[in-house]
Amino acid sequence: MEGNIVQETIQSWTESNVLLKYDEHREVKYRVYREGEVLFLEIRAMDDSPVHTLEIPDGMKLDQSSYEVLLRYVLLDVIAA
């Protein structure tokens, strides 16, 4: 069916306790998925409320530990905003 974009899961929901700064932590869950040719990192609070969705640049499919590093920087940026 034309116009339907299918989401392909790259990494299922993963819980993480992210160190932000000065012993401050934030518990979140995240997943990585593809829509068409575009990768996304979706971050949600543990209560399932949305925190942020980031488009991952083309060619930047990473392993889980790299997504964790990216997650920390995104959270630091979102909290600072």
N, C-alpha and C positions, 0 to 999 in steps of 0.2 A: 504494500500500500504506500503510495507516494506521500511524502511529508511526515511520515512517522520516523522519528529518530530512536534507535534502539540503544539502551544503555548496556554496555558490557563491563562487568565487574573485573577490575584488575586486582584489587585487594579488598576483601570483605571488611565489614565494620571491625575495627580494632580499638580496644580501650587503651588509653595512655594517660599516665600521670606526668604532665609536662612541667619541668623546672623552668620557671620564668626568670626571676632574679631575686637575689637576697632571700633565699630559702622560701620563696613564694612558689606554690604549685597550682596547677589547674588540671582537674580531671576532665578529660574529653574523650570522645570517640571519633574516629575518622575512617573514611573509605576513599579509595581511588577508583575512578570509573572513566570509561570512554564513551563519548557521544559522537558518533561519526568518526572523524579523525582527531577530535580534541579530547585531551585528558583533563580530568578535574580532581582536585583534592577537596572533599567535603568534610567540614568539621562541625560537630554538634556537641552540645553540653550533654552530660550524662542523663538529663531529663528529656533528651531528644530535641531540645530547642536549637534552632540553627545558630551557629556562631559565624561561619564564613565559608564560602566556596571559592576556591582559587583555580583558575585555568593554568594548567602546567604547560610551559612552552613545548612546542613540537620537538621531538627527539630527546626529551628529558624523562623517559620512563626509568624509574629508579628502583632500588631494592628497598625493603622495609625500613632498614636503619636510616637510609637517606630521606625517606618520607618523614621519619620522626624528627630529623634535624629541620627539614622544611617546615614541619608543623610548629615547632618551637618558634621559629622566626615569624611565621604568619601570626601566631598568637601574640607575640610581643608587639607586633605592628598593630594588630586589631585592638589590643588593650590600650596602647598608647594613643590611639586615634580618638 
